């Protein structure tokens, strides 16, 4: 049996309430390890190089896992995958305090931390696919807003708590608490029930493939892992809204991925303030994240996807451009909050739309394809923007980046993004395959 939430009450959905708590615990655990692992490496080795090496290995493991996480999420039971990811991270992190009682082998860190990064990526991709199996189609945007807000709470409060625990009892104790949060999350998933993911018939699958330009009656599932993985890219490229949205978001990520570093550079080097002031500015920025989680559902319902997304990205560009024009720390904090508010609204809207228009059996692969595509430009953009800030000054770079972001937003008016609601109404894949089934996003 599965529980279906009343169409008028998101909070009346028991499965959703449990899942929201579980996701908050997982995010809290991630934020604990974000602080505790670097501290443990630093305490054990005193080397910033080894800290960077561990972080780099974790990033590589996450990217590699992300390439296949979508295929895995679409092949196997998604609730069990979430439980597997939580249990694996619990056991792996629990190894560290157990072994540290007797020795301090750094090889364990180099082994455990990248593995947990891989399981974290598997969890992230899979969790996106289960939201439409828990809530109703018209509740997806609200559910994502709540999840986004709780994630923001965890990422703000988690590092603070982890720092306090590490200061009082050592970073190993913080890692032990991290392991416990994943154990509780895995146990909670036993109480969550998902609606089954609709599977298209062979005829329907062949029709979808022909519409995507493949001209073959064979399902992607028959083409092996490579064919399954490419199915996500094909769907993104064939969809009249997701294609331009993916391209524009990739450009947006390229331009803005390094803005946190630029803000830090501006506050410390240009204005001469200390680390404490940097912390206050970045913390002030998170206010925008909370506001976004409260506003996004109302904006999407009131003015539609196209206007919400284009308006939010335009606001982000204006905020970035203004960052280089002020020397006031409070104003920089306010602009940082505005930028995060805008990116939060745009991000929640785009994720919800992908969930709404993507067939359930493809959602994992579309999610992985989207993240692989638009995040691949992030590191290059961060390197380019920070190098330009050092060479030409923060003011010029912020103006240039801000203008570029505004151009990205206005380009959306020339694409199918402005007609997203019409496209969604005329083509709802999951509903077409199984009447009454929830649609999904990436």
Phi, psi and omega in degrees: 000143175237149180267130177252127181288144173301142185299334184263356186223105175289320182287346175282355181271105182300318180300319180294317180299315179296316182296323179298317178296318181297314180296323177297318178297318179296318178295322177297318177299316178300319182289330174297311181293330179302326179266315190291321183296309177301321179297319180296317178297317181294317179296325185277327187241334185068016186245121174289334178296316179291328174300314180294325180293317178297316179297319180295316179297322178296319178297318178297316179298321180294317181295314181297316178296322181299330179297328185249350184299324180295318177298316180297316181296328180276343182270326191243169178299122190287324178296319179294325177296319177298317179295318178301314181298318180291315180297317180298315179293324177300309183293318181295314179292327179294334178299325186296305179295328178295313181289325183293346174294335186243334182201174178232066182281116180292336179300330179295319178297314181295338179269312188288314188296314175299323178297317178295327176297321176296315179293328177296320178294319177300319179297315184297316180295316184291321182297325177298324183285339185269344181303313180291345177272359180249318184250169178282158182305320182279002179251000184299314183297319178293318180298316179296324178296317178297315180298320179297318180295317179292326176297319178297318178300315182295319183286340175273310184282328183301306179300324178296312178297318180298320178296320179295315179296316181296322180292323184276320188235357181099155182296334179298321178296321178296322178293324177297319177295321176304312179301320181295323180297323179289328177295316179295320179298315179298319179295321180295328180296339176297337183268354183265135177243133181251145170291144181295144178283124180293138178249132180287153174289168178301320181294317180294320179296317179298319179297318179297319181294321178294322178294332180271008173088013182268333175062030180228147180271002181272136179290153178298330181297339180275352186266010179083185184299319181298315179295321179295318180296316181292338179301324178295316178295320181297319180295315178302315184289328182280337186281131186293340178257316184294329179297302179295328180296318179296317179297312182292322178293327177297318177294321179298314179297319179302318184283327191251353186299331182263011186291330176298317177297321179295319178297316178300315180298318180298314183290317185277308189274314183285318186259349173076025179267164184270183182297325180299318179295321176302316179299319179296319181296314180293324177294320177299326179298329182292343176301322178298326178297315179296316180299320179300319181295333179274329187271330195300317182297319179294318179296313181299318181289323185281317186239358177090168183295309186303310181294322180296311184292311182296318179296319181295315181293323176298316178298320177299317179297318179296318180297317179297316180299323181286341182301325182276356184260358184234147174250008181271123180297316177301322179292320177298319177298318179294319179293323176297319177296320179296319180297316180289327174299312183294315180292329177295314179298314181297318182293316180294319179299314183292320179295318181295320179298317179297323177294325184284331187253353183266131175301145184303321184286349179252355193299320179297316181290323177294320177301310181297319180296319180296310182296319179299319183291306191274342175273346181295334180274348183302306180300322179295318179295318179299316179296317182293316183292316180292323176295319178295322179297321179291325184274323187246352180098149184295320185301311181295318182293318179298319178296318181293315180295317179300317178295321178296319179295318178297320177297321176300315181298313182292333176298332179298335180290345181263005185240183178290354181300323182289344179248028185300318182296321179294317180296320181294320182293326182275346184212097177243093191304312185297321180292325180293329183278327184213097183308133178088351180279151181287144173277168187228157176230169182253000000 
